Amino acid sequence: MDKPFSVLIVGGGTAGWMAANLMAKYWHGQGVEIALLESDQIGTIGVGEGSTPYLKSFFRTLEIPESEWMPACNATYKCGIRFPNWSTATGYESYYHPFFSPLDREVGMEFFRNANLRRSGLDVPANPTDFFHAPFLSASARAPVAAQPMPFEMDYGYHFDAGLLGAFLREKARSLGVRHIVDTVEHVERDGDRVVAVRAASAGHIEADFFVDCTGFRAMLIGGMPGYRFREFSDTLYNNAAVTVQVPRDDDAPLISETVSEAMSAGWMWRIPLQTRTGCGYVYSDRFISADQAGQELREKLGLADETRLNHVKMRVGRTEQHWHGNCLAVGLSQGFIEPLEATALMLVQFTIERFLERFEPGTMDSAICREQQGIQEAYNLHINELFDGVLDYVAAHYALNNRDDTPYWRAAREEIHISERLRAILAVWDGDSDFDAMLEREGAKLIYSGPSWYCLLAGMGRFPVRLKADPARRGDSIDAVRAFCESNLPRFRPHQQQLEALEQQ
Ligand SMILES: Cc1cc2nc3c(=O)[nH]c(=O)nc-3n(C[C@H](O)[C@H](O)[C@H](O)COP(=O)(O)OP(=O)(O)OC[C@H]3O[C@@H](n4cnc5c(N)ncnc54)[C@H](O)[C@@H]3O)c2cc1C
């Protein structure tokens, strides 16, 4: 019998365990031996507790129902993200980036129409918070889960405890046959473009046919590949650090189903509501504020005592050029990171693994097939780079669009950041009188974020002409009907707390 194809995943953070599960599931019965090695000396990053709706398909692929993983991970539902204080435009001091659902079809059309009318200089309301179901659901502490079956599925994401999710996925991966090794890699043995083995402190030399680098910002394996290049995003995204804290949940307060990402003096602060606690963190640029000042601002904002212990994290923001290089795939923080404003990191982890699994055939590492493999690798890397760059544009747009004037940070984030040609073109079309939908269609999937998301961001930040005229057709009046429609649908959805309790009992 042929020797099994061996894969060694180095790193047991969320990325490592997500990779282990997906690989074990996908390659089941194909003679692939998967091991995951993680250090008990080097911790995980310990943050990363909000997702996009894409995470739903991760659990679906693994056939893990919400009733199994959500109670185990202190998880809650997420209808979208609320952004207070990013804009000072009247009526746009806070806006919402919703996850969309088929229920939004008609109200969404009203929103796009109003946004375009306002772009053209007519004074009609166009804050997305007023038009979509998600903000209404989260404001009324409801889950995006219908009490009675509906003919379509709602789009939503999750919040969860990163540590508990890691532990949950570890047990799942073990049950799928992944071998778990606790050790610390001290050296990586290479032969040209190939990783041959790692040398671990206790186990010594560990060989494998393929390696997955999930070592976080250390990028221990991919970072040492010949010709390794890392594209920094620091001239576009200034934030490079975060200070975090967990606060107990106020049991008397309703459990909202949204992330709040509030602008601060030199960055922004997230609030992620879990079942028993709220995860908070201030993401900032250390060029504009020190770690101590950021900590103090966070404490004041949350009303915490001076002695409250805070956790400080440094962020390496950018991406590698080659996520898959030779027989090594980088997944997670080791491949790159875009600051967490839109909670996209785990979505990129999932894309990276899934697109890889679609292309890679275990057992094809011999030199004849390697040449063909190289073409596949190049196309793959280009694709993953496009994903990162698309997310970068969307996140960078938040800063480019801000109109705060209160601190040097916000002025610099608007006036000095480098933005891509594509983002520049998006802003120019929005600001001018060209057809914005045609632009979105032209750019298509390359934008990564959908047209409705771009509308929500541009309109939500209040990016409209300063002088507006009344609309003689009074089309803005439809806002009352839109609100009434969204509110009338609320009883169709379960209260958030009740839905979580129901999951627990299943
Ligand atoms: C401030 C902040 C907020 C974030 N918020 C979000 C969010 O809301 N949503 C989201 O999707 N993502 C978010 N992220 C990103 C998210 O945290 C990560 O993508 C996710 O946790 C995966 O991390 P990782 O597994 O790549 O790395 P890590 O968690 O750092 O894990 C690295 C692993 O490698 C192991 N390791 C390292 N060196 C060695 C060695 N020499 N030998 C053996 N093992 C080793 C460690 O033991 C550890 O197990 C955030 C990140 C930051 C910094």
The ligand as a Tripos MOL2 file, in Angstrom:
@<TRIPOS>MOLECULE
LIG
   53    58     1     0     0
SMALL
NO_CHARGES

@<TRIPOS>ATOM
      1 C1         -7.4270   43.1740   17.3400 C.3       1 LIG1
      2 C2         -7.9190   42.0860   16.4530 C.ar      1 LIG1
      3 C3         -9.2930   41.9020   16.2850 C.ar      1 LIG1
      4 C4         -9.7770   40.9030   15.4330 C.ar      1 LIG1
      5 N1        -11.1170   40.7740   15.2310 N.ar      1 LIG1
      6 C5        -11.5760   39.8710   14.3170 C.ar      1 LIG1
      7 C6        -12.9610   39.7160   14.0550 C.ar      1 LIG1
      8 O1        -13.8190   40.3750   14.6380 O.2       1 LIG1
      9 N2        -13.3210   38.7920   13.1420 N.ar      1 LIG1
     10 C7        -12.4350   38.0240   12.4680 C.ar      1 LIG1
     11 O2        -12.8180   37.2260   11.6000 O.2       1 LIG1
     12 N3        -11.1300   38.1190   12.7530 N.ar      1 LIG1
     13 C8        -10.6820   39.0170   13.6320 C.ar      1 LIG1
     14 N4         -9.3430   39.0960   13.9000 N.ar      1 LIG1
     15 C9         -8.4420   38.1430   13.2740 C.3       1 LIG1
     16 C10        -8.5210   36.8200   14.0190 C.3       1 LIG1
     17 O3         -8.1960   37.0280   15.3680 O.3       1 LIG1
     18 C11        -7.5740   35.8060   13.4030 C.3       1 LIG1
     19 O4         -7.7470   35.7710   12.0150 O.3       1 LIG1
     20 C12        -7.8750   34.4250   13.9470 C.3       1 LIG1
     21 O5         -7.8740   34.4260   15.3390 O.3       1 LIG1
     22 C13        -6.8710   33.4190   13.4310 C.3       1 LIG1
     23 O6         -5.6200   33.6270   14.0130 O.3       1 LIG1
     24 P1         -4.4820   32.5710   13.6980 P.3       1 LIG1
     25 O7         -4.9950   31.2330   14.0090 O.co2     1 LIG1
     26 O8         -3.9970   32.8310   12.3230 O.co2     1 LIG1
     27 O9         -3.2890   32.9870   14.6590 O.3       1 LIG1
     28 P2         -3.1130   32.8160   16.2600 P.3       1 LIG1
     29 O10        -4.3970   32.8800   16.9790 O.co2     1 LIG1
     30 O11        -2.0590   33.7960   16.6360 O.co2     1 LIG1
     31 O12        -2.5410   31.3560   16.4430 O.3       1 LIG1
     32 C14        -1.2130   31.0410   16.1690 C.3       1 LIG1
     33 C15        -0.9460   29.6200   16.5900 C.3       1 LIG1
     34 O13         0.3550   29.2780   16.1750 O.3       1 LIG1
     35 C16         1.0160   28.6260   17.2200 C.3       1 LIG1
     36 N5          2.4680   28.8340   17.0670 N.ar      1 LIG1
     37 C17         3.1140   30.0010   16.8330 C.ar      1 LIG1
     38 N6          4.4440   29.7760   16.7740 N.ar      1 LIG1
     39 C18         4.6140   28.4450   16.9660 C.ar      1 LIG1
     40 C19         5.7430   27.5970   17.0370 C.ar      1 LIG1
     41 N7          6.9700   28.0780   16.9160 N.pl3     1 LIG1
     42 N8          5.5500   26.2820   17.2610 N.ar      1 LIG1
     43 C20         4.3070   25.7600   17.3880 C.ar      1 LIG1
     44 N9          3.1990   26.5190   17.3330 N.ar      1 LIG1
     45 C21         3.3600   27.8420   17.1340 C.ar      1 LIG1
     46 C22         0.4730   29.2280   18.4880 C.3       1 LIG1
     47 O14         0.6500   28.3650   19.5830 O.3       1 LIG1
     48 C23        -0.9950   29.3740   18.0950 C.3       1 LIG1
     49 O15        -1.6390   28.1540   18.3380 O.3       1 LIG1
     50 C24        -8.8530   40.0660   14.7660 C.ar      1 LIG1
     51 C25        -7.4870   40.2280   14.9650 C.ar      1 LIG1
     52 C26        -7.0110   41.2270   15.7820 C.ar      1 LIG1
     53 C27        -5.5370   41.4110   15.9460 C.3       1 LIG1
@<TRIPOS>BOND
     1     1     2 1
     2     2     3 ar
     3     2    52 ar
     4     3     4 ar
     5     4     5 ar
     6     4    50 ar
     7     5     6 ar
     8     6     7 ar
     9     6    13 1
    10     7     8 2
    11     7     9 ar
    12     9    10 ar
    13    10    11 2
    14    10    12 ar
    15    12    13 ar
    16    13    14 ar
    17    14    15 1
    18    14    50 ar
    19    15    16 1
    20    16    17 1
    21    16    18 1
    22    18    19 1
    23    18    20 1
    24    20    21 1
    25    20    22 1
    26    22    23 1
    27    23    24 1
    28    24    25 2
    29    24    26 1
    30    24    27 1
    31    27    28 1
    32    28    29 2
    33    28    30 1
    34    28    31 1
    35    31    32 1
    36    32    33 1
    37    33    34 1
    38    33    48 1
    39    34    35 1
    40    35    36 1
    41    35    46 1
    42    36    37 ar
    43    36    45 ar
    44    37    38 ar
    45    38    39 ar
    46    39    40 ar
    47    39    45 ar
    48    40    41 1
    49    40    42 ar
    50    42    43 ar
    51    43    44 ar
    52    44    45 ar
    53    46    47 1
    54    46    48 1
    55    48    49 1
    56    50    51 ar
    57    51    52 ar
    58    52    53 1
@<TRIPOS>SUBSTRUCTURE
     1 LIG1         1 GROUP 0 **** ****
